[in-house]
Amino acid sequence: MKNLKTKLLSANTRNMVAMAINPNTKTTKIYLHGLAKDGSKQWYESKGIYTNKTALSYFYAGEYKVVFAQGMTKSNVTDWI
């Protein structure tokens, strides 16, 4: 998916290194990029759909953990960072 707004995350215990949203729609999923313990890349997306305003708020604050609250799944949207 092109035109995702991406952000690198600070070091964290979940090994999530980046998050992304689609800022050009009324609603969006939140996408996460993480690294497994062996260093392999992992791509996730939220099961929940957020309003653009809410997603932007989480995005700018780097609040990737909100995705865990509604659940997440492996994503086919990869290689965005």
N, CA, C and O atoms as a CHARMM CRD file, in Angstrom:
* protein
*
  324
    1    1 MET  N      0.84700  -1.17100   0.00000 PROA 1      0.00000
    2    1 MET  CA     0.00000   0.00000   0.00000 PROA 1      0.00000
    3    1 MET  C      0.89600   1.23700   0.00000 PROA 1      0.00000
    4    1 MET  O      1.80000   1.36100   0.82600 PROA 1      0.00000
    5    2 LYS  N      0.64200   2.12000  -0.90500 PROA 2      0.00000
    6    2 LYS  CA     1.45400   3.32300  -0.99800 PROA 2      0.00000
    7    2 LYS  C      0.81900   4.44800  -0.18600 PROA 2      0.00000
    8    2 LYS  O     -0.33200   4.35100   0.24100 PROA 2      0.00000
    9    3 ASN  N      1.57400   5.49700   0.01300 PROA 3      0.00000
   10    3 ASN  CA     1.11900   6.70500   0.68800 PROA 3      0.00000
   11    3 ASN  C      0.82700   6.51800   2.17000 PROA 3      0.00000
   12    3 ASN  O      0.05000   7.28200   2.74300 PROA 3      0.00000
   13    4 LEU  N      1.43100   5.52300   2.79700 PROA 4      0.00000
   14    4 LEU  CA     1.28200   5.39400   4.23500 PROA 4      0.00000
   15    4 LEU  C      2.17000   6.42200   4.92200 PROA 4      0.00000
   16    4 LEU  O      3.27900   6.70300   4.46800 PROA 4      0.00000
   17    5 LYS  N      1.67900   6.97200   6.00800 PROA 5      0.00000
   18    5 LYS  CA     2.45600   7.88500   6.83600 PROA 5      0.00000
   19    5 LYS  C      3.17900   7.00400   7.84900 PROA 5      0.00000
   20    5 LYS  O      2.53500   6.28200   8.61000 PROA 5      0.00000
   21    6 THR  N      4.50900   7.05500   7.86700 PROA 6      0.00000
   22    6 THR  CA     5.29200   6.14600   8.70100 PROA 6      0.00000
   23    6 THR  C      6.04900   6.89400   9.78700 PROA 6      0.00000
   24    6 THR  O      6.35700   8.07900   9.66100 PROA 6      0.00000
   25    7 LYS  N      6.33600   6.16600  10.85300 PROA 7      0.00000
   26    7 LYS  CA     7.06700   6.73800  11.97900 PROA 7      0.00000
   27    7 LYS  C      7.93400   5.64900  12.61300 PROA 7      0.00000
   28    7 LYS  O      7.46300   4.54300  12.87900 PROA 7      0.00000
   29    8 LEU  N      9.19900   5.97700  12.84800 PROA 8      0.00000
   30    8 LEU  CA    10.06100   5.06600  13.59100 PROA 8      0.00000
   31    8 LEU  C      9.74400   5.20200  15.07300 PROA 8      0.00000
   32    8 LEU  O      9.47900   6.29900  15.56400 PROA 8      0.00000
   33    9 LEU  N      9.77400   4.08600  15.77300 PROA 9      0.00000
   34    9 LEU  CA     9.47400   4.08300  17.20000 PROA 9      0.00000
   35    9 LEU  C     10.75000   3.99400  18.01600 PROA 9      0.00000
   36    9 LEU  O     11.76200   3.46800  17.55100 PROA 9      0.00000
   37   10 SER  N     10.69600   4.50500  19.22300 PROA 10     0.00000
   38   10 SER  CA    11.84500   4.36400  20.11900 PROA 10     0.00000
   39   10 SER  C     11.91500   2.90900  20.58100 PROA 10     0.00000
   40   10 SER  O     10.94200   2.16500  20.46200 PROA 10     0.00000
   41   11 ALA  N     13.05800   2.51600  21.10200 PROA 11     0.00000
   42   11 ALA  CA    13.26100   1.13000  21.55300 PROA 11     0.00000
   43   11 ALA  C     12.18700   0.75900  22.57000 PROA 11     0.00000
   44   11 ALA  O     11.82800   1.56000  23.43400 PROA 11     0.00000
   45   12 ASN  N     11.68300  -0.46100  22.45400 PROA 12     0.00000
   46   12 ASN  CA    10.63200  -0.92500  23.36600 PROA 12     0.00000
   47   12 ASN  C     10.74300  -2.43200  23.57200 PROA 12     0.00000
   48   12 ASN  O     11.43600  -3.11900  22.82100 PROA 12     0.00000
   49   13 THR  N     10.06000  -2.93900  24.58800 PROA 13     0.00000
   50   13 THR  CA    10.16400  -4.35100  24.94900 PROA 13     0.00000
   51   13 THR  C      9.48700  -5.28300  23.94400 PROA 13     0.00000
   52   13 THR  O      9.77000  -6.48100  23.93200 PROA 13     0.00000
   53   14 ARG  N      8.60700  -4.75700  23.10900 PROA 14     0.00000
   54   14 ARG  CA     7.90000  -5.57500  22.11800 PROA 14     0.00000
   55   14 ARG  C      8.65500  -5.68500  20.79700 PROA 14     0.00000
   56   14 ARG  O      8.22600  -6.40700  19.89700 PROA 14     0.00000
   57   15 ASN  N      9.76700  -4.97900  20.67500 PROA 15     0.00000
   58   15 ASN  CA    10.57000  -4.98000  19.44400 PROA 15     0.00000
   59   15 ASN  C      9.81000  -4.44300  18.23900 PROA 15     0.00000
   60   15 ASN  O     10.06400  -4.85600  17.10700 PROA 15     0.00000
   61   16 MET  N      8.87400  -3.51900  18.48100 PROA 16     0.00000
   62   16 MET  CA     8.19200  -2.83400  17.38300 PROA 16     0.00000
   63   16 MET  C      9.07200  -1.65400  16.98800 PROA 16     0.00000
   64   16 MET  O      9.43700  -0.83600  17.83200 PROA 16     0.00000
   65   17 VAL  N      9.40600  -1.56900  15.71900 PROA 17     0.00000
   66   17 VAL  CA    10.34400  -0.53800  15.28100 PROA 17     0.00000
   67   17 VAL  C      9.68300   0.59600  14.49600 PROA 17     0.00000
   68   17 VAL  O     10.26500   1.67400  14.36700 PROA 17     0.00000
   69   18 ALA  N      8.47300   0.36900  13.96700 PROA 18     0.00000
   70   18 ALA  CA     7.81600   1.41700  13.19400 PROA 18     0.00000
   71   18 ALA  C      6.31000   1.20100  13.19100 PROA 18     0.00000
   72   18 ALA  O      5.81700   0.09100  13.39300 PROA 18     0.00000
   73   19 MET  N      5.59800   2.29000  12.95700 PROA 19     0.00000
   74   19 MET  CA     4.14900   2.20200  12.79000 PROA 19     0.00000
   75   19 MET  C      3.74800   3.05300  11.59500 PROA 19     0.00000
   76   19 MET  O      4.49200   3.93600  11.16800 PROA 19     0.00000
   77   20 ALA  N      2.56300   2.77700  11.06000 PROA 20     0.00000
   78   20 ALA  CA     2.08300   3.51100   9.89300 PROA 20     0.00000
   79   20 ALA  C      0.56700   3.58300   9.91300 PROA 20     0.00000
   80   20 ALA  O     -0.11000   2.73200  10.48900 PROA 20     0.00000
   81   21 ILE  N      0.05000   4.62500   9.26600 PROA 21     0.00000
   82   21 ILE  CA    -1.38400   4.77500   9.05200 PROA 21     0.00000
   83   21 ILE  C     -1.59900   5.30900   7.63900 PROA 21     0.00000
   84   21 ILE  O     -0.67100   5.80000   6.99600 PROA 21     0.00000
   85   22 ASN  N     -2.83500   5.20400   7.17400 PROA 22     0.00000
   86   22 ASN  CA    -3.18000   5.78200   5.88100 PROA 22     0.00000
   87   22 ASN  C     -3.87800   7.11500   6.16200 PROA 22     0.00000
   88   22 ASN  O     -5.05000   7.11800   6.53900 PROA 22     0.00000
   89   23 PRO  N     -3.18700   8.24700   5.98800 PROA 23     0.00000
   90   23 PRO  CA    -3.76300   9.54000   6.34400 PROA 23     0.00000
   91   23 PRO  C     -4.74800  10.08600   5.31800 PROA 23     0.00000
   92   23 PRO  O     -5.36700  11.12300   5.55800 PROA 23     0.00000
   93   24 ASN  N     -4.90800   9.41800   4.18700 PROA 24     0.00000
   94   24 ASN  CA    -5.73400   9.93600   3.09400 PROA 24     0.00000
   95   24 ASN  C     -7.13600   9.33400   3.05200 PROA 24     0.00000
   96   24 ASN  O     -7.82700   9.43800   2.03800 PROA 24     0.00000
   97   25 THR  N     -7.55400   8.70900   4.14500 PROA 25     0.00000
   98   25 THR  CA    -8.88000   8.10800   4.20200 PROA 25     0.00000
   99   25 THR  C     -9.58300   8.54400   5.48800 PROA 25     0.00000
  100   25 THR  O     -8.94000   9.07000   6.39700 PROA 25     0.00000
  101   26 LYS  N    -10.89100   8.33100   5.56800 PROA 26     0.00000
  102   26 LYS  CA   -11.64000   8.70700   6.77300 PROA 26     0.00000
  103   26 LYS  C    -11.34900   7.75700   7.93100 PROA 26     0.00000
  104   26 LYS  O    -11.37800   8.15300   9.09600 PROA 26     0.00000
  105   27 THR  N    -11.06900   6.49900   7.59600 PROA 27     0.00000
  106   27 THR  CA   -10.72400   5.50100   8.60700 PROA 27     0.00000
  107   27 THR  C     -9.47900   4.75300   8.15700 PROA 27     0.00000
  108   27 THR  O     -9.16600   4.70100   6.96700 PROA 27     0.00000
  109   28 THR  N     -8.78000   4.18000   9.11200 PROA 28     0.00000
  110   28 THR  CA    -7.55300   3.46000   8.78300 PROA 28     0.00000
  111   28 THR  C     -7.26400   2.38900   9.82300 PROA 28     0.00000
  112   28 THR  O     -7.67700   2.48800  10.97900 PROA 28     0.00000
  113   29 LYS  N     -6.56200   1.39100   9.39500 PROA 29     0.00000
  114   29 LYS  CA    -5.95600   0.44900  10.31900 PROA 29     0.00000
  115   29 LYS  C     -4.62800   1.05000  10.74900 PROA 29     0.00000
  116   29 LYS  O     -4.11900   1.96200  10.09900 PROA 29     0.00000
  117   30 ILE  N     -4.07100   0.55200  11.82700 PROA 30     0.00000
  118   30 ILE  CA    -2.73400   0.95300  12.24100 PROA 30     0.00000
  119   30 ILE  C     -1.81100  -0.22100  11.92800 PROA 30     0.00000
  120   30 ILE  O     -2.07100  -1.35600  12.32600 PROA 30     0.00000
  121   31 TYR  N     -0.74200   0.06900  11.21800 PROA 31     0.00000
  122   31 TYR  CA     0.20500  -0.96100  10.79700 PROA 31     0.00000
  123   31 TYR  C      1.45700  -0.89000  11.65800 PROA 31     0.00000
  124   31 TYR  O      1.93600   0.19500  11.98800 PROA 31     0.00000
  125   32 LEU  N      1.97900  -2.05600  12.01900 PROA 32     0.00000
  126   32 LEU  CA     3.19000  -2.12800  12.82700 PROA 32     0.00000
  127   32 LEU  C      4.23600  -2.98800  12.13700 PROA 32     0.00000
  128   32 LEU  O      3.92300  -3.96700  11.45900 PROA 32     0.00000
  129   33 HSD  N      5.47600  -2.59500  12.32900 PROA 33     0.00000
  130   33 HSD  CA     6.60700  -3.38000  11.82900 PROA 33     0.00000
  131   33 HSD  C      7.46700  -3.72700  13.03200 PROA 33     0.00000
  132   33 HSD  O      7.86400  -2.85000  13.79900 PROA 33     0.00000
  133   34 GLY  N      7.74700  -5.00400  13.19000 PROA 34     0.00000
  134   34 GLY  CA     8.55900  -5.45300  14.30800 PROA 34     0.00000
  135   34 GLY  C      9.65900  -6.39000  13.85100 PROA 34     0.00000
  136   34 GLY  O      9.71500  -6.81000  12.69500 PROA 34     0.00000
  137   35 LEU  N     10.51700  -6.69800  14.78200 PROA 35     0.00000
  138   35 LEU  CA    11.59800  -7.65100  14.52300 PROA 35     0.00000
  139   35 LEU  C     11.48800  -8.81200  15.49800 PROA 35     0.00000
  140   35 LEU  O     11.32100  -8.61500  16.70100 PROA 35     0.00000
  141   36 ALA  N     11.58400 -10.02200  14.96700 PROA 36     0.00000
  142   36 ALA  CA    11.58900 -11.21700  15.81100 PROA 36     0.00000
  143   36 ALA  C     12.93700 -11.31300  16.52700 PROA 36     0.00000
  144   36 ALA  O     13.87800 -10.59200  16.19400 PROA 36     0.00000
  145   37 LYS  N     13.02100 -12.19600  17.49700 PROA 37     0.00000
  146   37 LYS  CA    14.27900 -12.36600  18.24500 PROA 37     0.00000
  147   37 LYS  C     15.43200 -12.75400  17.33300 PROA 37     0.00000
  148   37 LYS  O     16.58500 -12.42400  17.61000 PROA 37     0.00000
  149   38 ASP  N     15.12600 -13.45300  16.24800 PROA 38     0.00000
  150   38 ASP  CA    16.18900 -13.83600  15.30800 PROA 38     0.00000
  151   38 ASP  C     16.49300 -12.74000  14.28800 PROA 38     0.00000
  152   38 ASP  O     17.33400 -12.92400  13.40800 PROA 38     0.00000
  153   39 GLY  N     15.80700 -11.59900  14.40500 PROA 39     0.00000
  154   39 GLY  CA    16.05100 -10.47000  13.51800 PROA 39     0.00000
  155   39 GLY  C     15.18800 -10.44100  12.26900 PROA 39     0.00000
  156   39 GLY  O     15.28400  -9.50600  11.47400 PROA 39     0.00000
  157   40 SER  N     14.34700 -11.45200  12.08300 PROA 40     0.00000
  158   40 SER  CA    13.49100 -11.46400  10.88800 PROA 40     0.00000
  159   40 SER  C     12.38700 -10.41300  11.01400 PROA 40     0.00000
  160   40 SER  O     11.92400 -10.10300  12.11100 PROA 40     0.00000
  161   41 LYS  N     11.98100  -9.87900   9.87100 PROA 41     0.00000
  162   41 LYS  CA    10.97200  -8.82300   9.83800 PROA 41     0.00000
  163   41 LYS  C      9.57700  -9.40400  10.03200 PROA 41     0.00000
  164   41 LYS  O      9.26100 -10.48500   9.53400 PROA 41     0.00000
  165   42 GLN  N      8.74900  -8.66300  10.76600 PROA 42     0.00000
  166   42 GLN  CA     7.36200  -9.05400  10.99200 PROA 42     0.00000
  167   42 GLN  C      6.47000  -7.85600  10.69100 PROA 42     0.00000
  168   42 GLN  O      6.82000  -6.71900  11.00300 PROA 42     0.00000
  169   43 TRP  N      5.31600  -8.11800  10.08200 PROA 43     0.00000
  170   43 TRP  CA     4.38600  -7.06400   9.68100 PROA 43     0.00000
  171   43 TRP  C      3.01400  -7.36900  10.25800 PROA 43     0.00000
  172   43 TRP  O      2.49800  -8.47500  10.09700 PROA 43     0.00000
  173   44 TYR  N      2.41800  -6.37800  10.93600 PROA 44     0.00000
  174   44 TYR  CA     1.12600  -6.55900  11.58900 PROA 44     0.00000
  175   44 TYR  C      0.19200  -5.40800  11.22400 PROA 44     0.00000
  176   44 TYR  O      0.62500  -4.35000  10.76700 PROA 44     0.00000
  177   45 GLU  N     -1.10400  -5.64600  11.44200 PROA 45     0.00000
  178   45 GLU  CA    -2.08200  -4.58300  11.31300 PROA 45     0.00000
  179   45 GLU  C     -3.14300  -4.77000  12.38500 PROA 45     0.00000
  180   45 GLU  O     -3.38900  -5.88100  12.85400 PROA 45     0.00000
  181   46 SER  N     -3.75600  -3.67500  12.75800 PROA 46     0.00000
  182   46 SER  CA    -4.79700  -3.73700  13.77900 PROA 46     0.00000
  183   46 SER  C     -6.03100  -4.43700  13.22400 PROA 46     0.00000
  184   46 SER  O     -6.33600  -4.33000  12.03700 PROA 46     0.00000
  185   47 LYS  N     -6.73200  -5.15000  14.08800 PROA 47     0.00000
  186   47 LYS  CA    -8.01500  -5.72300  13.69100 PROA 47     0.00000
  187   47 LYS  C     -9.07800  -4.63900  13.68900 PROA 47     0.00000
  188   47 LYS  O    -10.02100  -4.67500  12.89900 PROA 47     0.00000
  189   48 GLY  N     -8.91100  -3.67300  14.58600 PROA 48     0.00000
  190   48 GLY  CA    -9.84100  -2.55500  14.66100 PROA 48     0.00000
  191   48 GLY  C     -9.53400  -1.50800  13.61000 PROA 48     0.00000
  192   48 GLY  O     -8.41200  -1.40400  13.11600 PROA 48     0.00000
  193   49 ILE  N    -10.55400  -0.73700  13.28100 PROA 49     0.00000
  194   49 ILE  CA   -10.39100   0.36400  12.33300 PROA 49     0.00000
  195   49 ILE  C    -10.63000   1.65400  13.10700 PROA 49     0.00000
  196   49 ILE  O    -11.60800   1.78200  13.84300 PROA 49     0.00000
  197   50 TYR  N     -9.72900   2.59500  12.93100 PROA 50     0.00000
  198   50 TYR  CA    -9.74600   3.84400  13.67300 PROA 50     0.00000
  199   50 TYR  C    -10.13000   5.00400  12.76500 PROA 50     0.00000
  200   50 TYR  O     -9.84100   4.98900  11.56900 PROA 50     0.00000
  201   51 THR  N    -10.78600   6.01400  13.34300 PROA 51     0.00000
  202   51 THR  CA   -11.01600   7.23200  12.57900 PROA 51     0.00000
  203   51 THR  C     -9.65500   7.85100  12.31700 PROA 51     0.00000
  204   51 THR  O     -8.70200   7.62200  13.06300 PROA 51     0.00000
  205   52 ASN  N     -9.57200   8.62800  11.26600 PROA 52     0.00000
  206   52 ASN  CA    -8.29600   9.24300  10.91500 PROA 52     0.00000
  207   52 ASN  C     -7.79700  10.13100  12.05500 PROA 52     0.00000
  208   52 ASN  O     -6.60000  10.14500  12.34600 PROA 52     0.00000
  209   53 LYS  N     -8.68500  10.85900  12.69200 PROA 53     0.00000
  210   53 LYS  CA    -8.30500  11.75100  13.79500 PROA 53     0.00000
  211   53 LYS  C     -7.70100  10.95700  14.95300 PROA 53     0.00000
  212   53 LYS  O     -6.66200  11.33600  15.49400 PROA 53     0.00000
  213   54 THR  N     -8.34100   9.87500  15.32500 PROA 54     0.00000
  214   54 THR  CA    -7.84100   9.03400  16.41400 PROA 54     0.00000
  215   54 THR  C     -6.51000   8.39400  16.03300 PROA 54     0.00000
  216   54 THR  O     -5.57600   8.37600  16.83400 PROA 54     0.00000
  217   55 ALA  N     -6.42400   7.87400  14.82200 PROA 55     0.00000
  218   55 ALA  CA    -5.19100   7.22900  14.36200 PROA 55     0.00000
  219   55 ALA  C     -4.02500   8.22400  14.34700 PROA 55     0.00000
  220   55 ALA  O     -2.91200   7.88800  14.75100 PROA 55     0.00000
  221   56 LEU  N     -4.28400   9.43600  13.88400 PROA 56     0.00000
  222   56 LEU  CA    -3.22900  10.45400  13.88100 PROA 56     0.00000
  223   56 LEU  C     -2.76600  10.77900  15.29500 PROA 56     0.00000
  224   56 LEU  O     -1.57500  10.98000  15.53100 PROA 56     0.00000
  225   57 SER  N     -3.69400  10.83100  16.22300 PROA 57     0.00000
  226   57 SER  CA    -3.34500  11.10000  17.61500 PROA 57     0.00000
  227   57 SER  C     -2.41600  10.01300  18.15400 PROA 57     0.00000
  228   57 SER  O     -1.39100  10.31500  18.76500 PROA 57     0.00000
  229   58 TYR  N     -2.77000   8.76800  17.93300 PROA 58     0.00000
  230   58 TYR  CA    -1.92700   7.64900  18.36600 PROA 58     0.00000
  231   58 TYR  C     -0.58800   7.66600  17.63600 PROA 58     0.00000
  232   58 TYR  O      0.45900   7.42700  18.23700 PROA 58     0.00000
  233   59 PHE  N     -0.63100   7.94700  16.35100 PROA 59     0.00000
  234   59 PHE  CA     0.56600   7.96600  15.52500 PROA 59     0.00000
  235   59 PHE  C      1.57300   8.98900  16.04000 PROA 59     0.00000
  236   59 PHE  O      2.73600   8.65300  16.26700 PROA 59     0.00000
  237   60 TYR  N      1.13800  10.23300  16.22600 PROA 60     0.00000
  238   60 TYR  CA     2.06100  11.28200  16.66000 PROA 60     0.00000
  239   60 TYR  C      2.60500  11.02500  18.06000 PROA 60     0.00000
  240   60 TYR  O      3.72800  11.42200  18.36800 PROA 60     0.00000
  241   61 ALA  N      1.82300  10.36700  18.90700 PROA 61     0.00000
  242   61 ALA  CA     2.27000  10.04500  20.25600 PROA 61     0.00000
  243   61 ALA  C      3.11100   8.76900  20.29100 PROA 61     0.00000
  244   61 ALA  O      3.71700   8.45800  21.31600 PROA 61     0.00000
  245   62 GLY  N      3.15100   8.03000  19.18200 PROA 62     0.00000
  246   62 GLY  CA     3.90000   6.77000  19.13600 PROA 62     0.00000
  247   62 GLY  C      3.24300   5.67600  19.95500 PROA 62     0.00000
  248   62 GLY  O      3.91400   4.75400  20.42000 PROA 62     0.00000
  249   63 GLU  N      1.93400   5.77300  20.13200 PROA 63     0.00000
  250   63 GLU  CA     1.17700   4.82400  20.95800 PROA 63     0.00000
  251   63 GLU  C      0.84100   3.55300  20.17900 PROA 63     0.00000
  252   63 GLU  O     -0.32000   3.30600  19.85100 PROA 63     0.00000
  253   64 TYR  N      1.84300   2.76700  19.89300 PROA 64     0.00000
  254   64 TYR  CA     1.62400   1.52900  19.14100 PROA 64     0.00000
  255   64 TYR  C      0.85400   0.49100  19.94900 PROA 64     0.00000
  256   64 TYR  O      0.23400  -0.40100  19.37000 PROA 64     0.00000
  257   65 LYS  N      0.88400   0.59300  21.27700 PROA 65     0.00000
  258   65 LYS  CA     0.25100  -0.41000  22.13900 PROA 65     0.00000
  259   65 LYS  C     -1.26600  -0.44700  22.00600 PROA 65     0.00000
  260   65 LYS  O     -1.88800  -1.43900  22.38600 PROA 65     0.00000
  261   66 VAL  N     -1.87500   0.61300  21.47500 PROA 66     0.00000
  262   66 VAL  CA    -3.33300   0.60500  21.31000 PROA 66     0.00000
  263   66 VAL  C     -3.76400  -0.50700  20.37200 PROA 66     0.00000
  264   66 VAL  O     -4.89100  -0.99200  20.46700 PROA 66     0.00000
  265   67 VAL  N     -2.89400  -0.91600  19.47700 PROA 67     0.00000
  266   67 VAL  CA    -3.21900  -1.99300  18.53500 PROA 67     0.00000
  267   67 VAL  C     -3.44100  -3.30500  19.28900 PROA 67     0.00000
  268   67 VAL  O     -4.27000  -4.11900  18.88300 PROA 67     0.00000
  269   68 PHE  N     -2.71100  -3.51400  20.37400 PROA 68     0.00000
  270   68 PHE  CA    -2.85200  -4.74500  21.14300 PROA 68     0.00000
  271   68 PHE  C     -4.22300  -4.83600  21.81600 PROA 68     0.00000
  272   68 PHE  O     -4.74800  -5.93500  21.99100 PROA 68     0.00000
  273   69 ALA  N     -4.80800  -3.69600  22.19400 PROA 69     0.00000
  274   69 ALA  CA    -6.09200  -3.67300  22.89100 PROA 69     0.00000
  275   69 ALA  C     -7.21700  -4.24000  22.02700 PROA 69     0.00000
  276   69 ALA  O     -8.05000  -4.99800  22.52300 PROA 69     0.00000
  277   70 GLN  N     -7.25300  -3.88300  20.73700 PROA 70     0.00000
  278   70 GLN  CA    -8.30400  -4.38200  19.84800 PROA 70     0.00000
  279   70 GLN  C     -7.87200  -5.62300  19.08500 PROA 70     0.00000
  280   70 GLN  O     -8.66400  -6.22600  18.36100 PROA 70     0.00000
  281   71 GLY  N     -6.63800  -5.99000  19.24900 PROA 71     0.00000
  282   71 GLY  CA    -6.11600  -7.16600  18.57000 PROA 71     0.00000
  283   71 GLY  C     -5.40000  -6.80700  17.29400 PROA 71     0.00000
  284   71 GLY  O     -5.64200  -5.75900  16.69600 PROA 71     0.00000
  285   72 MET  N     -4.51400  -7.69400  16.88500 PROA 72     0.00000
  286   72 MET  CA    -3.77700  -7.48200  15.64500 PROA 72     0.00000
  287   72 MET  C     -3.58900  -8.81300  14.94100 PROA 72     0.00000
  288   72 MET  O     -3.75100  -9.88200  15.52900 PROA 72     0.00000
  289   73 THR  N     -3.24800  -8.71700  13.68800 PROA 73     0.00000
  290   73 THR  CA    -3.06000  -9.89400  12.86600 PROA 73     0.00000
  291   73 THR  C     -1.88000  -9.65700  11.93900 PROA 73     0.00000
  292   73 THR  O     -1.47100  -8.51600  11.72600 PROA 73     0.00000
  293   74 LYS  N     -1.34100 -10.71900  11.39400 PROA 74     0.00000
  294   74 LYS  CA    -0.28100 -10.58000  10.39700 PROA 74     0.00000
  295   74 LYS  C     -0.82400  -9.79700   9.21100 PROA 74     0.00000
  296   74 LYS  O     -1.98200  -9.96800   8.83000 PROA 74     0.00000
  297   75 SER  N     -0.01200  -8.95900   8.64000 PROA 75     0.00000
  298   75 SER  CA    -0.46200  -8.08900   7.56700 PROA 75     0.00000
  299   75 SER  C      0.13900  -8.48200   6.22500 PROA 75     0.00000
  300   75 SER  O      1.27900  -8.93900   6.14600 PROA 75     0.00000
  301   76 ASN  N     -0.64600  -8.29600   5.18300 PROA 76     0.00000
  302   76 ASN  CA    -0.13600  -8.44900   3.81200 PROA 76     0.00000
  303   76 ASN  C      0.45000  -7.13800   3.30500 PROA 76     0.00000
  304   76 ASN  O      1.06800  -7.09600   2.24100 PROA 76     0.00000
  305   77 VAL  N      0.25500  -6.07300   4.07000 PROA 77     0.00000
  306   77 VAL  CA     0.82500  -4.76800   3.73500 PROA 77     0.00000
  307   77 VAL  C      2.22200  -4.74100   4.33700 PROA 77     0.00000
  308   77 VAL  O      2.38000  -4.52800   5.53900 PROA 77     0.00000
  309   78 THR  N      3.22900  -4.95400   3.50900 PROA 78     0.00000
  310   78 THR  CA     4.59600  -5.09100   3.99200 PROA 78     0.00000
  311   78 THR  C      5.53000  -4.13600   3.25000 PROA 78     0.00000
  312   78 THR  O      5.14400  -3.47800   2.28300 PROA 78     0.00000
  313   79 ASP  N      6.74000  -4.08500   3.72300 PROA 79     0.00000
  314   79 ASP  CA     7.81300  -3.32100   3.08400 PROA 79     0.00000
  315   79 ASP  C      7.48400  -1.84900   2.90600 PROA 79     0.00000
  316   79 ASP  O      7.87700  -1.23700   1.91200 PROA 79     0.00000
  317   80 TRP  N      6.76200  -1.27500   3.86900 PROA 80     0.00000
  318   80 TRP  CA     6.43900   0.15000   3.80000 PROA 80     0.00000
  319   80 TRP  C      7.49000   1.02200   4.46200 PROA 80     0.00000
  320   80 TRP  O      7.40400   2.24900   4.42400 PROA 80     0.00000
  321   81 ILE  N      8.46800   0.39600   5.06000 PROA 81     0.00000
  322   81 ILE  CA     9.58400   1.15900   5.63700 PROA 81     0.00000
  323   81 ILE  C     10.88800   0.46200   5.34700 PROA 81     0.00000
  324   81 ILE  O     11.94800   0.94400   5.74700 PROA 81     0.00000
